[in-house]
Amino acid sequence: MPLAAALSRALGTEVAAGSERSVGGGSINSCARFESEAGPLFVKYGEPSSLAMFQAEADGLAELAKARAVRVPNVLAVDELEGIAFLALEWIDLRGGSSSSERKLGELLAAQHRVTRDKFGWHRDNTIGSTPQSNRETGDWVEFLREQRLRPQLTLAKSNGASKELIDSSERLCEQLALFFTDYRPVPSLLHGDLWGGNWGSDASGQPVLFDPAVYFGDREADLAMTRLFGGFGASFYSAYQSAWPLDAGATSRVTLYNLYHVLNHFNLFGGGYLRQALGMIQRLLAELH
């Protein structure tokens, strides 16, 4: 069954055969724009094995939408028909962020983070990139960070050829994680989970839009830390967030700790120099504890 026909069946509206146009954003799965009687669609699609990933993404977008904070694309359909898994979203004409949209993003992200629960994690697992991400709920943030974020990535890194030095030093770090939280008790905030510069933009009215989430409830500092990993967020974003909900005075001391998860994941996905970067981060973190 051609993808346009599968979308027509799932959406209950005519999707024009031959309207598919490849668009960016498909480093893991293919992405395309389709034209339908109800308007243009943004569609991710791939092998049937991608369905669980798409379902988790759809649930994450729905969770963020409930916060009524930063805009996210509406989920229109997620399904697998005759060998094609797909996630259909509303099409949003995105553009780069301006100082004004960055300021709005900072304000609205703080509002999103004020959506809290009594436990860290989420009701389902999802993925960070294509890597499985466990979200088993717990009331202990240090345990969550150690057992469901760092150690799974380290286990993968070991199987991907990480050095004994990295594995041994990372284990020492895991054993001492609580020392980064002696005077700080994070609350379980609703996180985007993969908040780098490529996962946000602004719509035609200048409102910020978030997409490609890896949702869970965790320390809000983890979202803010990732914004600093690859750039893409200006001073107006940080000042607006800080005005809306000031960060703990020790937040800067945990930026490297939170970004270690993402650098290890990049090594496990892409290899290369991320391994050296991760080792340097671990060594700096250990040095801060002595």
DOKEBA-981032 format. One record per residue (C-alpha): residue in one letter; residue number from 1; x, y, z. Coordinates in steps of 0.5 Angstrom, whole numbers, plus 500, padded with zeros to 3 digits. Layout:
VOKE  rest   nr   xx   yy   zz
VOKE     A  NUM    X    Y    Z
...
***
This chain:
VOKE  rest   nr   xx   yy   zz
VOKE     M    1  500  500  500
VOKE     P    2  503  507  498
VOKE     L    3  504  511  504
VOKE     A    4  499  517  502
VOKE     A    5  494  511  501
VOKE     A    6  496  509  508
VOKE     L    7  495  516  511
VOKE     S    8  488  517  508
VOKE     R    9  486  511  511
VOKE     A   10  489  513  518
VOKE     L   11  486  520  518
VOKE     G   12  480  519  514
VOKE     T   13  481  524  509
VOKE     E   14  484  524  502
VOKE     V   15  492  525  502
VOKE     A   16  494  527  495
VOKE     A   17  498  521  492
VOKE     G   18  504  524  489
VOKE     S   19  504  530  494
VOKE     E   20  510  527  498
VOKE     R   21  516  532  498
VOKE     S   22  522  530  503
VOKE     V   23  524  535  508
VOKE     G   24  529  535  513
VOKE     G   25  529  532  520
VOKE     G   26  530  525  518
VOKE     S   27  537  523  521
VOKE     I   28  533  517  524
VOKE     N   29  527  516  520
VOKE     S   30  525  519  513
VOKE     C   31  521  525  514
VOKE     A   32  516  528  508
VOKE     R   33  511  533  507
VOKE     F   34  504  531  504
VOKE     E   35  498  535  502
VOKE     S   36  491  533  504
VOKE     E   37  484  536  504
VOKE     A   38  485  538  511
VOKE     G   39  491  541  510
VOKE     P   40  499  540  509
VOKE     L   41  502  534  514
VOKE     F   42  509  533  517
VOKE     V   43  510  525  517
VOKE     K   44  515  521  519
VOKE     Y   45  516  514  517
VOKE     G   46  520  508  517
VOKE     E   47  520  500  518
VOKE     P   48  515  497  522
VOKE     S   49  520  497  528
VOKE     S   50  519  504  528
VOKE     L   51  512  504  531
VOKE     A   52  514  504  538
VOKE     M   53  518  510  537
VOKE     F   54  513  514  534
VOKE     Q   55  508  512  539
VOKE     A   56  512  514  545
VOKE     E   57  514  521  541
VOKE     A   58  506  522  540
VOKE     D   59  505  521  547
VOKE     G   60  510  526  549
VOKE     L   61  507  531  545
VOKE     A   62  501  530  548
VOKE     E   63  504  530  555
VOKE     L   64  507  537  553
VOKE     A   65  501  540  550
VOKE     K   66  497  538  556
VOKE     A   67  502  543  560
VOKE     R   68  499  549  555
VOKE     A   69  506  552  555
VOKE     V   70  510  552  549
VOKE     R   71  507  550  543
VOKE     V   72  508  543  540
VOKE     P   73  505  540  533
VOKE     N   74  498  537  534
VOKE     V   75  499  529  533
VOKE     L   76  494  527  527
VOKE     A   77  495  519  527
VOKE     V   78  500  514  529
VOKE     D   79  500  507  526
VOKE     E   80  503  502  522
VOKE     L   81  500  499  515
VOKE     E   82  502  494  511
VOKE     G   83  510  495  513
VOKE     I   84  510  502  514
VOKE     A   85  510  505  520
VOKE     F   86  508  513  521
VOKE     L   87  507  519  525
VOKE     A   88  503  524  522
VOKE     L   89  503  531  525
VOKE     E   90  500  538  523
VOKE     W   91  505  542  519
VOKE     I   92  508  548  522
VOKE     D   93  512  553  518
VOKE     L   94  518  554  522
VOKE     R   95  523  559  522
VOKE     G   96  529  561  526
VOKE     G   97  528  564  533
VOKE     S   98  529  571  534
VOKE     S   99  530  575  540
VOKE     S  100  523  576  542
VOKE     S  101  521  568  540
VOKE     E  102  527  566  545
VOKE     R  103  524  571  550
VOKE     K  104  518  567  550
VOKE     L  105  521  560  550
VOKE     G  106  524  562  556
VOKE     E  107  518  564  559
VOKE     L  108  514  559  557
VOKE     L  109  519  553  558
VOKE     A  110  519  555  565
VOKE     A  111  511  555  565
VOKE     Q  112  512  548  563
VOKE     H  113  517  546  568
VOKE     R  114  512  548  573
VOKE     V  115  508  542  571
VOKE     T  116  510  537  576
VOKE     R  117  509  530  579
VOKE     D  118  511  526  586
VOKE     K  119  516  522  582
VOKE     F  120  521  522  577
VOKE     G  121  520  518  570
VOKE     W  122  514  517  566
VOKE     H  123  509  512  565
VOKE     R  124  512  509  559
VOKE     D  125  519  508  556
VOKE     N  126  521  512  550
VOKE     T  127  528  514  546
VOKE     I  128  533  519  546
VOKE     G  129  535  519  539
VOKE     S  130  534  512  537
VOKE     T  131  537  509  544
VOKE     P  132  532  506  549
VOKE     Q  133  531  511  554
VOKE     S  134  528  508  561
VOKE     N  135  523  512  565
VOKE     R  136  521  507  571
VOKE     E  137  518  512  576
VOKE     T  138  522  513  583
VOKE     G  139  522  518  588
VOKE     D  140  529  519  588
VOKE     W  141  533  523  583
VOKE     V  142  540  521  584
VOKE     E  143  538  514  583
VOKE     F  144  534  515  577
VOKE     L  145  540  519  574
VOKE     R  146  545  514  576
VOKE     E  147  541  507  574
VOKE     Q  148  536  510  568
VOKE     R  149  541  515  565
VOKE     L  150  548  514  566
VOKE     R  151  549  507  567
VOKE     P  152  545  504  561
VOKE     Q  153  549  509  557
VOKE     L  154  556  507  560
VOKE     T  155  553  499  559
VOKE     L  156  552  501  551
VOKE     A  157  559  505  551
VOKE     K  158  563  499  554
VOKE     S  159  560  494  549
VOKE     N  160  562  500  543
VOKE     G  161  569  500  545
VOKE     A  162  570  505  551
VOKE     S  163  576  505  555
VOKE     K  164  577  501  561
VOKE     E  165  579  508  564
VOKE     L  166  573  511  562
VOKE     I  167  568  506  565
VOKE     D  168  572  505  571
VOKE     S  169  572  513  572
VOKE     S  170  565  513  571
VOKE     E  171  563  508  576
VOKE     R  172  567  512  581
VOKE     L  173  563  518  579
VOKE     C  174  556  514  579
VOKE     E  175  558  512  586
VOKE     Q  176  559  519  588
VOKE     L  177  553  523  585
VOKE     A  178  549  524  591
VOKE     L  179  555  530  593
VOKE     F  180  552  534  587
VOKE     F  181  546  534  591
VOKE     T  182  547  536  598
VOKE     D  183  544  542  598
VOKE     Y  184  539  542  593
VOKE     R  185  533  537  592
VOKE     P  186  530  538  585
VOKE     V  187  522  537  584
VOKE     P  188  520  532  578
VOKE     S  189  518  537  572
VOKE     L  190  515  536  566
VOKE     L  191  522  536  561
VOKE     H  192  522  536  553
VOKE     G  193  528  531  555
VOKE     D  194  532  533  548
VOKE     L  195  532  540  548
VOKE     W  196  538  542  543
VOKE     G  197  537  548  538
VOKE     G  198  535  543  533
VOKE     N  199  529  541  536
VOKE     W  200  525  548  537
VOKE     G  201  523  554  532
VOKE     S  202  518  559  531
VOKE     D  203  511  559  528
VOKE     A  204  509  565  523
VOKE     S  205  507  569  529
VOKE     G  206  513  568  532
VOKE     Q  207  511  563  538
VOKE     P  208  516  558  540
VOKE     V  209  515  551  538
VOKE     L  210  518  545  541
VOKE     F  211  518  538  537
VOKE     D  212  522  531  537
VOKE     P  213  521  530  545
VOKE     A  214  524  525  549
VOKE     V  215  519  527  555
VOKE     Y  216  520  525  562
VOKE     F  217  519  528  569
VOKE     G  218  526  530  572
VOKE     D  219  530  536  574
VOKE     R  220  529  542  570
VOKE     E  221  536  543  570
VOKE     A  222  537  538  565
VOKE     D  223  533  541  560
VOKE     L  224  537  548  561
VOKE     A  225  544  544  561
VOKE     M  226  542  541  554
VOKE     T  227  541  548  551
VOKE     R  228  548  549  552
VOKE     L  229  551  543  549
VOKE     F  230  550  545  542
VOKE     G  231  548  552  542
VOKE     G  232  542  555  539
VOKE     F  233  539  559  545
VOKE     G  234  541  566  546
VOKE     A  235  542  571  552
VOKE     S  236  534  573  552
VOKE     F  237  532  566  553
VOKE     Y  238  536  565  559
VOKE     S  239  534  571  562
VOKE     A  240  527  570  561
VOKE     Y  241  527  563  564
VOKE     Q  242  531  566  570
VOKE     S  243  526  572  571
VOKE     A  244  520  567  571
VOKE     W  245  523  562  575
VOKE     P  246  530  563  578
VOKE     L  247  535  557  578
VOKE     D  248  538  554  584
VOKE     A  249  545  558  586
VOKE     G  250  549  551  584
VOKE     A  251  546  550  577
VOKE     T  252  552  551  574
VOKE     S  253  556  546  577
VOKE     R  254  551  540  575
VOKE     V  255  551  543  567
VOKE     T  256  557  538  565
VOKE     L  257  554  532  569
VOKE     Y  258  547  533  566
VOKE     N  259  550  533  559
VOKE     L  260  555  527  560
VOKE     Y  261  548  523  559
VOKE     H  262  547  526  552
VOKE     V  263  555  526  550
VOKE     L  264  555  519  552
VOKE     N  265  549  517  547
VOKE     H  266  552  521  542
VOKE     F  267  558  516  542
VOKE     N  268  554  510  542
VOKE     L  269  550  513  536
VOKE     F  270  555  516  532
VOKE     G  271  562  514  535
VOKE     G  272  568  519  534
VOKE     G  273  571  524  538
VOKE     Y  274  565  524  543
VOKE     L  275  568  518  547
VOKE     R  276  574  523  549
VOKE     Q  277  569  529  550
VOKE     A  278  566  524  555
VOKE     L  279  572  522  559
VOKE     G  280  574  529  559
VOKE     M  281  567  531  562
VOKE     I  282  568  525  567
VOKE     Q  283  575  527  569
VOKE     R  284  572  534  571
VOKE     L  285  567  532  575
VOKE     L  286  571  528  579
VOKE     A  287  576  533  580
VOKE     E  288  570  538  583
VOKE     L  289  569  533  588
VOKE     H  290  576  533  591
***
